Amino acid sequence: MLVVWTKPDPAALRRYAGLPAKLQLSDYLATMISEPVQWVTVLRRLGPGIDFSVISPILVELSHLEDVLATTDHSINDLGEPSYDGEREPAFRDGLTSAPDGYDLHLFVNVRWVPPGTADPIIEFAPAFLWWLGLVSRSDGTMYRVTSDGRVEEVVRVLRPAPGEYEVSVSAPHLRKFLSVRALALVLQHSHSRSTDSLSGGRIDLKSAQRSHHLTTPDLLLRAVSTW
């Protein structure tokens, strides 16, 4: 299932159809596969500045899937960010769950940043995913499991095209089994931006909400979620 956050707007769709191929982001749209059978990209940060491609995952109980798809506010949460505040209940939050809209969102995989120049960002999966599959980590961040008959199955692969960039993919069959036993849905939040100097005029924006800053070159920002 693919849900584009831009509300149906004939004028916006006409503007999109008239965009140069570079700004239509068709290569990013092609990555949104409703029923993947091999690998699923679950975490990504590629590109510098305003030309970027980002994918962020959250887990949600099936009973609240429609709630998640009805709003974009779930992108604001504190998953992966432990905190303590003695004036709230509970005072300590471990970062594995977040409830900005009154129901739990669950951490699946996160990036823990380290001081610049010391190491690449550290990829961390939720313990339940690691433990249930019995995953073994390699030094490059990839992970595998060994079956009862001794076969090695690749489960997580990690690409690092440039310093600070990463793309994390999970074996679709193993991911689907994990989601099934947990009765959870995986929601992938897409945020892709691309600019070009080949057009004259102001900023091209298909979203009804404007960002606070203005750009001197036309660009297109696509935000979407996919879930399966």
C-alpha positions in Angstrom: 0.0 0.0 0.0 1.3 3.5 -0.9 -0.2 6.6 0.6 1.1 10.0 -0.7 0.8 12.7 1.9 -0.2 15.4 -0.7 -4.0 15.6 -0.7 -5.8 14.9 -4.1 -5.5 18.2 -6.0 -6.1 18.2 -9.8 -4.0 21.3 -10.1 -1.1 19.8 -8.2 -1.3 16.6 -10.3 -1.2 18.7 -13.5 1.9 20.5 -12.3 3.5 17.2 -11.4 2.8 15.8 -14.9 4.5 18.8 -16.4 7.7 18.6 -14.4 11.0 17.8 -16.0 11.8 14.1 -15.6 14.5 14.9 -13.0 12.0 16.4 -10.6 9.4 13.7 -11.0 11.4 11.4 -8.7 10.3 8.3 -10.5 13.4 6.5 -9.3 12.3 7.0 -5.7 8.7 6.1 -6.4 9.9 2.8 -8.0 11.4 1.8 -4.6 7.9 1.6 -3.1 6.9 -2.0 -3.7 3.7 -3.1 -2.0 4.7 -6.8 -1.7 8.5 -7.2 -1.7 9.8 -10.7 -1.9 13.5 -10.3 -1.6 14.8 -7.2 0.3 13.1 -4.2 1.9 15.0 -1.0 2.4 13.9 0.1 5.9 16.4 2.9 6.7 18.2 5.3 4.4 20.0 8.6 4.4 21.6 9.5 1.1 22.7 12.8 -0.4 23.8 16.2 0.9 22.0 19.4 1.5 18.6 19.7 -0.2 19.2 16.8 -2.5 18.5 13.9 -0.3 16.7 10.6 0.0 15.5 9.5 3.4 13.5 6.5 4.6 12.5 6.0 8.2 10.6 3.1 9.7 8.2 2.8 12.6 6.2 -0.3 13.9 2.6 0.0 14.9 0.0 -2.5 16.1 -2.4 -3.5 13.3 -5.3 -2.1 15.3 -3.8 1.4 14.9 -2.6 1.2 11.4 -5.4 3.3 10.0 -4.7 5.9 12.7 -1.1 6.1 11.5 -2.1 6.4 7.8 -4.6 9.2 8.6 -1.9 11.6 9.9 1.6 12.7 9.3 2.2 13.7 12.9 3.7 10.3 13.8 6.9 11.5 12.1 7.4 13.5 15.3 8.3 11.0 18.0 11.1 10.2 20.4 11.8 6.6 19.2 15.4 5.8 19.8 15.8 8.7 22.3 15.9 7.6 26.0 15.0 10.3 28.4 14.2 11.0 32.0 11.8 13.6 33.5 10.8 13.3 37.1 7.6 15.3 36.6 6.0 12.9 34.1 4.7 9.3 34.3 6.6 7.2 33.6 9.6 9.3 34.5 12.0 7.2 32.4 11.4 6.4 28.7 13.6 3.8 27.1 13.1 5.0 23.5 11.7 1.7 22.3 8.1 3.1 22.2 6.5 6.5 21.7 2.9 7.5 21.9 2.6 11.1 20.5 -1.0 10.4 19.4 -2.2 8.2 22.3 -1.2 4.8 20.9 2.2 3.1 20.8 4.7 3.4 18.0 7.5 0.9 18.3 11.2 1.2 17.3 12.4 -1.1 14.6 15.8 0.2 13.5 17.5 3.4 14.4 20.8 5.3 13.8 22.9 6.3 16.7 25.2 9.2 15.7 28.7 9.4 17.0 31.1 12.5 17.0 32.1 13.6 13.5 35.3 12.1 12.3 35.3 9.2 14.8 33.2 6.5 13.1 30.2 5.9 10.8 26.7 6.2 12.2 25.8 3.0 14.2 22.8 1.1 13.0 20.8 -0.4 15.9 17.8 -2.8 15.6 15.2 -3.4 18.3 16.3 -6.2 20.6 13.2 -8.3 19.9 14.0 -8.5 16.2 17.6 -9.5 16.9 16.8 -12.0 19.6 13.8 -13.7 17.9 15.8 -14.4 14.8 19.1 -15.1 16.6 21.0 -12.7 14.4 24.8 -12.5 14.3 26.4 -9.2 13.5 29.5 -8.7 11.3 31.9 -5.8 11.6 30.3 -4.0 8.6 26.9 -4.0 10.2 25.4 -6.8 8.1 23.7 -9.7 10.0 22.9 -13.3 9.4 21.3 -16.3 11.2 22.2 -19.9 11.3 19.3 -22.4 10.8 18.9 -25.6 12.8 20.4 -27.6 9.9 23.5 -25.3 9.7 22.5 -23.1 6.8 23.5 -19.4 6.8 20.7 -17.0 5.9 21.5 -13.4 5.2 19.0 -11.1 7.0 20.4 -7.6 7.1 22.6 -5.8 4.6 24.1 -2.3 5.0 25.5 0.0 2.3 27.5 3.1 3.1 28.1 4.9 -0.2 29.7 7.9 1.4 30.7 9.1 4.9 27.6 9.7 6.9 25.4 8.0 4.4 23.7 4.6 4.8 21.1 2.3 3.4 19.8 -0.6 5.5 17.8 -3.5 4.0 16.1 -6.5 5.6 15.3 -9.9 4.1 11.6 -9.7 3.2 10.7 -13.2 4.3 12.3 -12.8 7.7 10.7 -9.4 8.2 7.3 -10.7 7.2 7.5 -13.5 9.8 8.6 -11.1 12.5 5.7 -8.7 11.8 3.3 -11.7 11.7 4.2 -13.0 15.1 4.2 -9.6 16.7 0.9 -8.5 15.0 2.6 -5.3 13.8 2.7 -3.3 10.6 5.9 -1.7 9.3 5.3 1.8 8.1 8.1 3.3 6.0 8.2 7.1 5.8 9.7 8.5 2.6 11.2 11.9 2.3 12.9 12.8 -0.9 14.1 16.1 -2.2 15.8 17.1 -5.5 16.7 20.5 -7.0 17.6 21.6 -10.4 19.1 24.8 -12.0 17.5 24.1 -15.4 14.3 25.9 -14.7 13.5 29.6 -14.3 11.0 30.9 -11.7 10.3 30.1 -8.1 10.1 27.0 -6.0 7.9 24.1 -7.2 6.0 22.6 -4.3 3.3 19.9 -4.5 2.6 20.1 -0.8 -0.1 22.4 0.4 2.0 23.3 3.5 5.0 25.5 2.8 8.3 25.1 4.5 9.6 28.2 6.4 12.6 28.8 4.2 12.8 29.6 0.5 15.1 28.2 -2.1 16.6 30.0 -5.0 16.4 27.0 -7.3 13.2 25.1 -8.1 12.9 21.8 -6.3 10.4 19.1 -5.5 9.8 17.6 -2.1 8.0 14.2 -1.9 6.7 12.8 1.3 5.0 9.5 1.4 4.5 6.4 3.5 4.4 2.8 2.4 3.3 -0.2 4.5 2.9 -3.9 3.9 
